[in-house]
Amino acid sequence: MLDKGTRVLNFDNSIIAQPKLLSRYPAEIIDFTDLAPSARLYISRALRGKILDSLAPGEKKYPVFLGSGDFHHISEILISQINEPACLIVFDFHPDWDVLPPRFACGSWVSEALKNKNISKCILIGAGSDDLSSPALQTANLGALAGNRLEVYPYSHKPASVYFRGVAQNRSITVQKGIFSNKIIWHQLEKEDLTAFTLGLIKGLPERKVYISIDKDCLKKDFALTNWEEGLLRLDQLLAMLKLMRENLDIIGLDVAGDYSVPLVLNKIKSVISRLDHPKKFSAKNYPADLISSVNEQTNLMILAEVFP
């Protein structure tokens, strides 16, 4: 199980600006602020190696805070260190399962994490973004659906079609096959009894050991103010699912992204990508900095309180 405390990978100072969190949970802080403009959104293989070398696994299994969701791909580095059979559970408004370059990116890190053969299963919970629609769905890691190694449970999303690509039958979806396209009907959580759903999910996992990754952009903006779209989950729903997982599984790792920072990047190419990738109506837009930090800090505290009852 997790050890009480936190580990902060400080790329953007968003967690450093949360004094209640740091005072209540002793923090090991690793300063990556000099790497942040290069690491935001995606990283090169060389930079990934540099970060990995700085993160030698310690004796303590602390929850890890990553800062902005722009750094959610750092989760893949942490997951690459798992050396025993485990399942990966991801709460995110975006599925992060693209297969196009760049390889180590916040939109494709789940696909990369699945290359760790110790990850026997991955569950994506709470998505609702356009990444589950065409044309984005055309470059999704649909192959991982085979054998139910990957299951996708949006909070709410209309059916979507993919063209000239096969889609395997999977517990989390219904596939209607056509000549040139396949229609995916998602198993939506919006009208589910989430207690029954979570207990069923837990029962079906092949391993008791799990790594949980949370991007707070899966939450409504009452509970998270990020530089991405507003999510659909309420905080009480997320916490209730976490409680059941804590009570019934062995959580060997947990990371949290989705705090807010201005997306400052290294060069013009990444600047263009950042402008195209980030939504214009991000959930923290037009809110004062102190309120943004306060809302996100309170949610971080409640997540930790659920993990450490």
HELIX and SHEET records of a PDB file:
HELIX    1   1 PRO A   19  ARG A   24  1                                   6    
HELIX    2   2 ALA A   36  ALA A   39  1                                   4    
HELIX    3   3 ARG A   45  ASP A   53  1                                   9    
HELIX    4   4 GLY A   69  PHE A   71  5                                   3    
HELIX    5   5 ILE A   74  ILE A   79  1                                   6    
HELIX    6   6 TRP A  109  ALA A  113  1                                   5    
HELIX    7   7 ASP A  130  LEU A  132  5                                   3    
HELIX    8   8 ALA A  136  THR A  139  5                                   4    
HELIX    9   9 LEU A  142  ASN A  148  5                                   7    
HELIX   10  10 LEU A  194  GLY A  204  1                                  11    
HELIX   11  11 LYS A  216  CYS A  218  5                                   3    
HELIX   12  12 LEU A  235  ASN A  248  1                                  14    
HELIX   13  13 LYS A  268  ASP A  277  1                                  10    
HELIX   14  14 ALA A  289  VAL A  307  1                                  19    
SHEET    1   A 8 ALA A  27  ASP A  31  0                                        
SHEET    2   A 8 THR A   6  ASN A  10  1                                        
SHEET    3   A 8 VAL A  64  SER A  68  1                                        
SHEET    4   A 8 ASP A 250  ASP A 259  1                                        
SHEET    5   A 8 LYS A 209  ASP A 215  1                                        
SHEET    6   A 8 ALA A  86  PHE A  91  1                                        
SHEET    7   A 8 ILE A 119  ILE A 125  1                                        
SHEET    8   A 8 LEU A 150  TYR A 153  1                                        
SHEET    1   B 2 TYR A  42  ILE A  43  0                                        
SHEET    2   B 2 PHE A 104  ALA A 105 -1                                        
SHEET    1   C 3 ALA A 160  TYR A 163  0                                        
SHEET    2   C 3 SER A 181  TRP A 186 -1                                        
SHEET    3   C 3 ILE A 173  LYS A 177 -1                                        
END                                                                             
